[in-house]
Amino acid sequence: MPRILLTDGEQRSTLAATRSLGRGGHEVMVASAVPRPLAGASRFCHRACAIPDPSRDPAAFGTELTRICESEGVELILPMTDVSATVVLPLRPSLGETRIVFPDADAYAAVSDKQGLLAAAASLGVPVPAQLTLTTRAAALEMLEGGSVSLTFPQVLKPARSAVDGGQGVEKFGVSVAAGPEDLRSLLAQYPDSAYPILLQEQIRGAGLGAFALFWDGEPYAWFAHRRIREKPPTGGVSVYREGVELREDLKEYATRILRHFGWSGVAMVEFKEDAATGTPYLMEVNGRFWGSLQLAIDSGVDFPDLLVRLAMGDDVGPVTGFRPGVRSRWLWGDVDHVIALLRHGRRYRATHADLPGALGALGRFLVPWRPGDRFEVLRASDPRPFLRETAQWFGALRG
């Protein structure tokens, strides 16, 4: 069995992959810039390595990662976030026998570029939102001042790339929603020049949908889908309670067209948003790495980390033909944050999201400790130390 190094040991997805691969008999190491990383507490982690923060000092991160691979005899590296992938992929020529289990750098760059991705998707017959491309801040302001374009608000602002290596560190850019022209001007002024081009999209009102996939040489090996039940923040963000569901055939077809087009070899989360008025699923983005709720897919019978490593090693792996829908996964401390947010700011949240519960409703559903089909994401009787570490860190953040 190969010795495997996972980056970003503080991530819940890294913990899920560590448990998966460790159970499979692999010797798993994790690297993290965070002291006492979550995955490092797992009994399935052979060793946790401190490493510089790739977002702040990518050169030092790359140097130390290369040193760890050489000294520890690492055979496979799995980058676990967009930031670490941005720094790790250019290291391929210098890593010798160590392999990076990740899509080709050109394919990854192509799907990470939302502008090019949406253009390619449209050519493949995949529905995409109507949008404008703001190439520079000056061009954006000129468009607004000149009144050459008529916009219907709200409008969504999306930097074409979520993470960019600016030389002095990896910058991350988020998505914003402008309620009107003045709000749009204010938000554009807050983005640095490196965030451009920025896509200005019509807002699609409806449920978020996702197709989780593993492809190899452009062919599918595994699929998964889930629905979000609760999120952090409550108005939309990271899922804290979710349920595995059957994958819609239209999403599967659209995701297949996209990933085959790019000759994809790796995992991917293809995100859509369904227009509530028409039922049309519009492509939002493709995330070409493991996702935060990875443990739910594993619990439902699709062990993506194990399948990915076996394919990378050249094993004879057949496609996974299905999974168990109805399994639910609960990130307990994330769920605590969800209910606290509703207790503190529920009135403000419900002004724009009328479906959110009041204080008593939020407490009531949170206090249901378990339902048939539930799994706790981090808390596991067979591997309790990550939850104990996470609990200590949660209370530590309160004191801080």
N, C-alpha and C positions, 0 to 999 in steps of 0.2 A: 504494500500500500504506500502511496506517495505521501510525503510530508507537504502539508498545504498551509499557506499563509493567507489569512483573511485580513483585509484592511478595515479600519473604522470599527474597532472592537466595542465602541460605546453604543452602536446601533442595535435595535431589536432584531433587525433582519440578520445581522451578523451573529447574534445569539442563536437564532433559529438555524442558520447554516452550520454553526459550530456543533450544535446538538445533532443535527442530521448527519454530518460527515463523521463526527466522533462515534456515533452509534454504528456507522458503517465500517468502523475499524481503521479509519484514517487518523494520522497524527496531525492534529489541528493546532496551529499557532494563530494568535491574533495580534495585530499591531494597532496602537491607538495613541493619539496625542492627549487623551483624557486620562488622568490618574484613575486607577481602579476601574477599568472599563467593564461594562455589563457582561460581555461575552467572556472576559477573562476570569469571571467567577465560576463559570460552568465547570463541572467535573469532566466535561468532554474537551476542555481546552488544555493542551499539553503545556503551553507557555504563552504568557502575554508579554509583548515587547513594547517599550516606550519608543515613540517616534515623533519627530517634529510635525507640527500642524501643516498639512499640505496647503491649506488656504492662506497661511501666513508666510511660510517659507518653503515653497515647492522644491527648491534646489536641495535644501538640507533634508527634506523628506525623501527625495529620490536617492540621495547619497546613502542615507541610513537604511533605506529599504534594500538597496543593492548589497550593502554590507551584511545585513541580516540574511539575505538569501544565500550569499556565499558562505558565511560562517556556519549557518544552520542546515545547509544542504536542502534548501526549499526547492521542491520540484514544480509546484503549481501555486500561482497567486490568483486570488479572486478579489478584484476591486469591488467594493460594496456600495460606493456612492459616486455621484457624478464628479464631485470635487477630486476624490482620490483617482478616479479613472482618468481625468484630464491630465494628471501628473504621471500616472503609472504607464499609460500606453506608449508615450515616447521613449520609455526605457527598454522596450523590447530588444533593440539591437545590442544592448549592453548587459543583458541578464544571462547570457550564456545558455546553460541547459535549463534554466528556470523558465517555465512557460506561463504566460498570462492567459488565463481562461476567460476570455472576453472577446466580443466581436472585433473584427478588423477595424483598425483606427479610422479608415476612410468611411466605412459603413456607420460607425458610431457617430462620427462627426456629422454625417449626412442626416441621420435621424434626429440628432440633437439640435440641428438648425431648423427651427420651426418654420421659417420662411420657405426654405427649400423643400422641407417635408410636406407642407401643405400643398405646394405647387405640384410635387410628384403625386400626392394622393389624389388631387383633383384630376390629374391626367389618367389615373387608374380607375376613375369612376367612384371614388370615395367622397361622400359629402363633406365639405369643409365650410367654415363660416365665411361670410362676406367680410373682407378686410382691406385695409390700406397699410402700406409699408412706409414707416417714417424713417428715412435713412439717417438723418442727423437731427440734432436738437433745432438747429437753424431752420431746416426744411419743415420741421413740425410746426414751429411757431409761425413761419411764413404762411403755411397752409391755413392756420387758424385765423391769423390777422387778415389774410387776403379774402377769406370767405369763399374760396374756390370750391370747397367741398361741403356738401350738406350732410350733417351727421344726425343720426337719431340716437338719443341717449336712453339708457346707459351704454357706455363703450368700455371694452376691456383692453387694457394695455398689457402686452406680452413681449418682453425682450426676446429676440429671436433665439438667443442662447441663455440657458439658465445659469451656466457657469463658464467663466472665461478666465484663462490664465493671462493675467496682465503683466507678467514679468516679476512683479514684486509680491505676487500672491494670487490665489484664485478668487475671483469675485463672483458672488452669487446674486442673482436678480430675481425678484418676485413679481407676481402678477398683481395689477391694480385695476380697480373699477372706477370710472369717472361718471359721476351722476349728471354733470352738465359741463358747459364750456369752461367756466372758471375752474371747476374741479380738474378738468383735463389739463389746463395750463399749469396748475399747481403741481400735479403729479408728474408731468413731463419735466418740470424744473428740478424735481427731486432725483431723477435718474441721472447717473454720470454719463459722460460721453461714451464710455466703453460699453454701456448697455445697448447702444444702437447697433443695428436697426431694431426698431420697436414695431410690433404689429398692433394695429388698432382694429379690433374686431367687434362686430355686432355681438351683443350678449345673447347667448342661447339660454332661455329659461326652461329649466327642467332638471331631471335627475342625471347625476353623473354615472357613467357606465364604464366598465373596464374589461378588457380581454387580456389575461395573463398567459404568456406562452413561452415555450422553449422550442426554438428552431435550430436546425443544424444543416449547414450548407443549403439554406433556403427552404428546408422542408420541416413540417411540424412534427414534434415528438410528444408534446404535452400541452394541455389547455386547462385553464381554471377561470372561475369568475366568482365574484362575491357582491353582496349589496351592503352598503353602509347603513348601520342602524343608529349609531351615535358617533359624533365627531368632536374634535378639539382643534379650534374653537367650535362651539355648537352650530355656528352659521355656515360651516364648511372648512375642512382642513384635513388633518390626520384622523383616520378612523380609529375609534377606541373600542367599538363593539360592532362586529360585522358577521355576516352569515354567508356560507358558500351556497351558490345558486347555479342552476344550469346556464350554460353560456348560450346567448342568443345566436342564432345561425347567421343573421346579418352582420353582427359584430365579428364573428369568426371569419366570415368571408372577407370583410374589409381588412381585417388584421392580416389575413393570409396574403392578400394582394400586396400589401405594404411590405411585409417582412420578406416575401419572396423577391420583390423588386430590388431590395437591398442585399440579397444573398445572405441573409442573417444567420449567424451562428452564435447563439447565446439566448439568454432570457430577455424578455421584454414585457413591459406593461403598456398596452395600447389603450389610451384614454379617449372616451367619447362623452358627449353630453347630448341627451335626448331632448329635442324640442317638444315641450309639453303640448303645444298646439297641434303639431303635425305627426309626432312620433318618429321623426327622422333623427337618427344618431349622427351627430357631427363630430369629426375627428378634432381632438384638442391637441394631443401631443403623443409622442412615444418616449417612454423612459427605458433606456437600454441597459438596465441593471436590476438587481433584486429590489423588491418593494418592502415597505414597512410591515405589512401584514403577512409576510411569507409563512409564518408558523401556521396560519389557518389552512393554506394550501397543503402543507405537509400533513396536518391533522386530518385533512379530508381525503388523503390518499395519493396526492401528487407531490412526491419528494423532489422538488426541482433541484436543490443542490446536489443530491446524489446522482440524479440523471445527468446533470451537466458535467460533473466530474467524470462519470463513466464514459460519456461521449468523447470528452477531451482525451481520455486515455485509450480510445480506440476500441472499447468494449462493444460487444454485439448487443445493442439496446433497441428493443422494439418500442413502438409508440405506446403511450399510456392512453387507453381508449375511453376512460371515464374516471369519475371520482364520486364521493359520497356527498350529495347536496344536503343542506340542513344542519351541518356542523357550524357552530358559532364560536367565535374567539373574542375574549374580553381582555383588553389591556387595563388592568385594574387601576393603576395610578393615573393613567390617562383618563379613565372614566371618572375618577375623583376630580380631576381638573375640569372635566366637562360639567359636572354637577355644580361645582363651586362657581364656575363662570355663569351658569344660569341663575344661581342664587344671588350673585352680585349684580349682574347686568341683564337679567332676563327681560325686563321691560324694554330696554333698548334693542335687544336682539329680536324680540317678537314684533317690533315695529316694522321690520323688513322680512321676517320669517315667522309668519303667523302660525305655522304648524308646530313650533317649539312649545314644550309644555311650560306651565307655571311652576312656581317653587315646589308646591306639594306634589305635582305630577313628576317633576324631575327627581325629587327625593324618593318617591314611591317606586319608580322603575329602577333606580339605582340600588335600592335596598333589597330587591329580589336577588338573593345571593347566587342562585344557580337554577338553571332550567335544563331539562333533558336535551342533550346535544351541545351544551356549553363546554368550552375549554378555557382555562386561563392561559394567556399568551406567555407571560414570564414566569408566573408561579407554577412550579411543577414539583410534585412530591419526590420524584426521582432525581431532581436536580434543583434543590431549594436555594442554593447560595446566590444565584443571580437576583432572585426576588428580594432576598435580605439586603443585598448591596443596593438595589434600586430603591428600596424603602429608606435606607439610611441616606441616600443621595437626595431623595424627595424631601425629607424633613430638613436636611442640610440646606437645600435651596430655600426653604421657608425662612430659616434663620438668617440666610444671607440677604 
